[in-house]
Structures are given as structure tokens and as C-alpha cells.
Amino acid sequence: MIENKKYVELLWHQKYDKVDLGEKTPIEKPNLPFQTVETINKPRIKEGVQQFLYPEDEWPKDYPKDWKNLLIWGDNKLVMSSLIKQGWAGKINLIYIDPPFFTGADFTVRTKLGDEEIEKEPSIIEERAYKDTWSGGIASYLKYMYERLVLMRELLAENGSIYVHLDWHVGHYVKVMMDEIFGYENFRNEIVWNYISGGISQKAFARKHDVIYLYTKSENYLFNYLKERKEKYADIDLAECLEDEKGKFIWYIRPGTNPKVPDGVKTYIDGFMQDVWQVPIVNPQAEERLAFDTQKPETLLKRIILASSNPGDIIADFFCGSGTTLAVAEKLGRRWIGSDLSKFAIQVTRKRLLDIHNSKDLMEEG
Ligand SMILES: C[S@@+](CC[C@H](N)C(=O)[O-])C[C@H]1O[C@@H](n2cnc3c(N)ncnc32)[C@H](O)[C@@H]1O
């Protein structure tokens, strides 16, 4: 029975099975020795000289030099409960997840062997996971997500953030569930990722966006605001709050009121980043492209990681797929933990991370 009249909760079949209603986190937590595929912390070598991520005197105080990043192969429910048992509760600064969406192709991957494109069928473990997740339709999916989100909350640091990437299939259900687990008051943003891709419909508006829900564990959270560069014309409305060179905030309200912009001249303005992100999907020619169907653009993850973490922080992606989050974390000097159920995903990620070390492909802050 719900006692607080303002409280709303989503109910699904078997939600409270094997659950002790008295406990806040009623999820079973086995502690299994998981298979860590890789602990990548090789020093970078450039022109034969060992490079460290930071000069000796700038080494972040929270980034121990003997730290080992973790790439773990296994079901993330077991991975996360084992991490909790092994002392990781409250230690992760930022979690991003991009869980499967009930597309029917969640565990089938297309990859390239030479010039030939092949489809890799799901393994028995993946098939089993697929059945567990979807056999009862949305209800079994919600149970699957609920258990995992509760574990993620436990792993998050008190000032940590979680970004959950979804689309129209289940986004609305998961939003209500996250209100329950993280608290409605800790909901910060619904980010709309708007992209251009093929595929149109004559029976509905073409679906060209995903949503990314941002929640924090508490109200004392880390947020580094970001700016974005927008193309503007002097003759359109510049109703935007901008910061001048002295750090003063100025509202530009009417057309032509910006003295620095002559009429009709094309100009660029750095404004505060808003919650609709127009970022291209990873096209087949893109340099970052890997043979992984659901790969997300590095630009998306760069924004998330810069906004909600500092160098040296620990970033986790428990549905890491091709390893986009971990690759961007690595390039931005963050520590990382990744897991995936699919061996193929782990292999792709492992190669991607090792390639960064070999190329020293680092990213700039900001
Ligand atoms: C949509 S993909 C993630 C793609 C990723 N964001 C990227 O940029 O490549 C979802 C991934 O979740 C993995 N997955 C699904 N269920 C899982 C589970 N229970 N534990 C761990 N990984 C799981 C799948 O194998 C798949 O690689």
C-alpha cells in the first residue's frame, strides 16, 4: 500500500516476487568471481618515450597510479552485485547505459570479415538473456531494468550522475521507474538526441530522436556546464543569454542588438548547451565506425563525460557494446569500468581501447 499520497509507482507482473518490502534495495546480490577480460593501464609510448596521462605534479589526487581499468564479460546484474560485494558501492562518479530496446536484433550483430559482411547469431548465453528480458514482454523488461537500476544507484557516488539512453519503445516506462528509484526530485534532464538517418514513414512522423534521462543520486551533484557553438545570423532573434569576455552574462533580445554583429553577417555564437542535441549518427564512413550496429557517436559521450565528471573520476558503462563510453573516458583521462554479456562486444571494445593506446588519440577538454 502506498502511504504517501503524492507518490506514484509503476507496477508490473512479479514486481514484488521474492522481494522483502521492508528493504529499499531488495535485490539478491551474489558475489561471483567475474571474468575480467582486460585491465588496460599500459603506459602510453610515443616516439619511444613513455608518456603519462598527466605531468607528475598535475596527477589528479583521486587517480592512483596503480589503478586498473576493468572490462568484464558477463551479465551485468551479476557483475554489479559482485562489484558491490567487493567494496565498490558509492565509488562510481558517472554511469551511462544504452540498454537493448526490444528491437528483436538486440543480440544479433553484423560484422565484417574482410570485405564480406556477416551476421553473428546470438550465443546460448545471449539467447537466454534475451528470453529473460523479453519473454514476458514489457513486464519482464521492466523487471530486468528495475533490478539493474537499483544496483547502479548503489554503485553511484553521493554526488554522482546516471544517464540512461532509451527511445520511444520504453523510455516513458523507465522514466517513471527511475523517479521511484532515484527520486523525482533528482531528475535533472531529458536530453533529446535528434539525428538524421534514412527511413521515413507515410503513416506517422519519421522517428528521429532518442532520449537520454539524466538523474543524480542527490542534490549535491557535479555539473560542469557546457557551451555549444551555433551558427546565427545577425538579423534573427538573438534571445539568448551569453557570457562576454569578462565573464559577464548578457541577454541579447532583439534583432540587431548585438553590436559586435553587423546586420546580415553570418556569425557563430557560443551559447549554453541546451537539452536538444543535434549530433550525427556514426555513418559508415566515419573514422570511429566499428562493425557494431548499435554504436553511438563519441560526440554524445564526450558531452556527457565532460558535463558530469572531472579527470580521474570513475565512469561505468554496464552495457558497453562496442565500448564508446570507455573509449571516450580513456581519451579524456577518466578511469573506467565496462561490462557486456556478449563476447563479441567485449572483443570489439578490447581492440578499440588497445588501439587508443597505440595511437595516443586523446581528446581535448571542452
Ligand atoms: C545498444 S547496445 C550498446 C551500444 C553501445 N552504447 C555502443 O556505443 O556501442 C546494448 C548492449 O548491451 C548488452 N547487454 C544486453 N543485456 C546485457 C546484460 N544483461 N548484461 C550485460 N550486457 C548486456 C548487449 O550485448 C549489447 O552489446
The ligand as an SDF file (V2000), in Angstrom:
LIG
                    3D

 27 29  0  0  0  0  0  0  0  0999 V2000
   22.5590   -0.9520  -27.5370 C   0  0  0  0  0  0  0  0  0  0  0  0
   23.9870   -1.8980  -27.1940 S   0  0  0  0  0  0  0  0  0  0  0  0
   25.1350   -0.7160  -26.5330 C   0  0  0  0  0  0  0  0  0  0  0  0
   25.8730    0.0330  -27.6030 C   0  0  0  0  0  0  0  0  0  0  0  0
   26.9180    0.9850  -27.0640 C   0  0  0  0  0  0  0  0  0  0  0  0
   26.3400    2.1310  -26.4160 N   0  0  0  0  0  0  0  0  0  0  0  0
   27.8640    1.4580  -28.1550 C   0  0  0  0  0  0  0  0  0  0  0  0
   28.0350    2.6590  -28.3870 O   0  0  0  0  0  0  0  0  0  0  0  0
   28.4400    0.5820  -28.8200 O   0  0  0  0  0  0  0  0  0  0  0  0
   23.4730   -2.8330  -25.8060 C   0  0  0  0  0  0  0  0  0  0  0  0
   24.4950   -3.8320  -25.3060 C   0  0  0  0  0  0  0  0  0  0  0  0
   24.0020   -4.3570  -24.0770 O   0  0  0  0  0  0  0  0  0  0  0  0
   24.4690   -5.6850  -23.9630 C   0  0  0  0  0  0  0  0  0  0  0  0
   23.6280   -6.3670  -22.9460 N   0  0  0  0  0  0  0  0  0  0  0  0
   22.3360   -6.6980  -23.0090 C   0  0  0  0  0  0  0  0  0  0  0  0
   21.9310   -7.2740  -21.8510 N   0  0  0  0  0  0  0  0  0  0  0  0
   23.0130   -7.3180  -21.0420 C   0  0  0  0  0  0  0  0  0  0  0  0
   23.2400   -7.8010  -19.7250 C   0  0  0  0  0  0  0  0  0  0  0  0
   22.2700   -8.3600  -19.0190 N   0  0  0  0  0  0  0  0  0  0  0  0
   24.4830   -7.6550  -19.2060 N   0  0  0  0  0  0  0  0  0  0  0  0
   25.4870   -7.0640  -19.9200 C   0  0  0  0  0  0  0  0  0  0  0  0
   25.3270   -6.6010  -21.1700 N   0  0  0  0  0  0  0  0  0  0  0  0
   24.1050   -6.7250  -21.7330 C   0  0  0  0  0  0  0  0  0  0  0  0
   24.3210   -6.2460  -25.3750 C   0  0  0  0  0  0  0  0  0  0  0  0
   25.1750   -7.3610  -25.5510 O   0  0  0  0  0  0  0  0  0  0  0  0
   24.7430   -5.0230  -26.2140 C   0  0  0  0  0  0  0  0  0  0  0  0
   26.1230   -5.0790  -26.5350 O   0  0  0  0  0  0  0  0  0  0  0  0
  1  2  1  0
  2  3  1  0
  2 10  1  0
  3  4  1  0
  4  5  1  0
  5  6  1  0
  5  7  1  0
  7  8  2  0
  7  9  1  0
 10 11  1  0
 11 12  1  0
 11 26  1  0
 12 13  1  0
 13 14  1  0
 13 24  1  0
 14 15  1  0
 14 23  1  0
 15 16  2  0
 16 17  1  0
 17 18  1  0
 17 23  2  0
 18 19  1  0
 18 20  2  0
 20 21  1  0
 21 22  2  0
 22 23  1  0
 24 25  1  0
 24 26  1  0
 26 27  1  0
M  CHG  2   2   1   9  -1
M  END
$$$$
